[in-house]
């Protein structure tokens, strides 16, 4: 019955007489087209576990220009990680320090600026894979060599077609990533290839320069620190074994056009990590590059099969998930809102649809040392449920399932029940040292929320069996972490804590509004899971639910943190907004008063400068709250914000306003945007029973939507 209800909700957005959305036409409207060199419009192809970002040449020829002025050009997967040597035998234990916690001490890894803290903060980090460039007359192609550009990323197929004039000669390049494997396919044609003047360069960096936390460059200048060994060369095939400290992987190249693959080293100049692919006849080079290790065998793919796989995978994604069509809306903002939505849907599959929950800049470039920041994981992943791609949500949740034993051991070490999820970690799941990381707690209920979304889409015994322990252990931690006042019986959160905004000293953060509301909602969901499993309610969870503190207020508006007063008033500019996550990100619960939330929202909105004050992932946050409050015009205005800090670049990426040069592809913006659009177009449980309940009903917003699943 639950599944039927959700499917019905996904279908009633369109009137029964309406024709299905022409999805290919909607997606085609937002193909990315470059007619010149624009480093903010680099194009990424990929499948969630593997991605390649290319420039106007269809490869990565103009690395420095793009790095300095826009989006870096990288080749990445989710499973190749690297650690620098540790000759001083630094121990993770040396990052720990005792922190007072309600009459006892907890060891937290807060020493981030010690040698051990810096080492374990930076390590491990993802391994950069090969770089692919065009060499022209023996040198890397330069921007001055290029006269005209006509480049298109076809979002429907995930294929980039680049047509250029290079030194007066035409060059046409097709670039694609396999639909599921770590394989790049390239096909290039030009008279310059026939003459031998244009070749493909393949080279390998040592690692990332992780002294730069966000957008670290490659380390090219340490050739002695790593090895590239040409272990196999045959007709149409070469294998390069890569070793960088303890990281090992292979790069397998296959070409179907007459060509030879050689080292770039000469008797005069050693180039141990630099190779060339040169046509021996004809005007074309067609090759694939597959990346492999012992657990990920190389896929034996041709250019044709890789392109076919990309087309099939993207056709499945676009046709089987949710879709919106705003072409009939007369509001002039509709075109940009639709562009942001469709391009964000593309970027989510490329960057977030893999088996490791992603870093905040996905596979486009490194931020926070490439590590997963689990507090924003609902923003990352809830949109997959809303837009009908629950399989991609479950791929990421599988990492949480695999690290459940490690998280249970971590909670036990700290004296808590259940599982403690790391705020920031690499593939290994180890907590990352930091002055903020150990104090963040809004990541802890996230797996419960996401498991509930899976249940809503798949209400089966198998879902309960798969995620039951994940939900239960997460709930045990929530109940264990809340501190009971023996006099009042109230369960308090903190101190010490860092709440969402991370701007208040840990000793002062007590009962932050959103975290208290999330504790309530998470434990409430966990009790529902027990009921579905035929179990009685957990008495401790019930006691915590009943005795969490009221959400703190002042003058009829919610505070962000209990005791931190006077957020609003004459002369004040800006305002925290995390308290609004308690209605928007979360559904209405008995902890929330709607009118108090409305007054708080209006105060934040006004003090931030109205619609233009909502940027980054807070665009999605603000629109979620506005829509649930029944203020659809304000929700649309927030999503349509065209201020400089709210800009979506031509290929759909958005800079993080607080670090626009370091986090150039800040994907929580896209994910939160989709969460808001999915709610506004697809609804929520308490929404008005009308199509697209989060959009204005003024006649200017004709919203056609299908395949969307409602949020709680």
Buried (B, 14 or more C-beta within 10 A) or exposed (E): EEEEEBEEBBEBBBEEEEEEBEBEEBBEBBBBEBEEBBBBBBBBBBBBBBBBBBBBBBBBBBBEBBBEBBBBBBBBBBBBBBBBEBEEEBEBEBBBBEBEBEEEEBBBBBBBEBEBBBBBBBBBBBBBBBBBBBBBEEEBBEEEBBEEBBBBBBBBBBBBBBBBBBBEBBBBBBBBBBBBBBBBBBBBBBBBBBEEBBBBBBBBBBBBBBEEBBBBBBBBEEBEEBBBEBEEBEEBEBBBBBEBBEBBBBBBBBBBBBBBBEBBEEEEEEBBBBBBBBBEEEBBBBBBBBBBBEEBEBBEBBBEBBBBBBBEBBBEBBEEBBBBBBBEBEBEBBBBBBBBBBBBBBBBBBBBBBBBBBBBBBBBBBBBBBBBBBBBBBBBBBBBBBBBBBEBBBBBBBBBBEBBEBBBEBBEEBEBBBBBBBBBBBBEBBBBBBBEBBBBBBBBBBBBBBBBBBBBBBBEEEBBEBBBEBBBBBBBBBBBBBBBEEEEEBBBBBBBBBBBBBEBEBEBBBBBBBBBBBBBBBBBBBBBBBEBEEEEEBEBBBBBBEBBBEBBBEEEBBBBBBEBEEBBEEEEEEBBBBBBBBBBBBBBBEBBBEEBBBBBBBBBBEBBEEBBBBBBBBBBBBBBBBBBBBBBBBBBBBBBBEEEBBBBBBBBBBBBBEBBEBBBBBBBBBBBBBBBBBBBBBBBEEBEEEBBBBBBEEEBBBBBBBBBBBBB
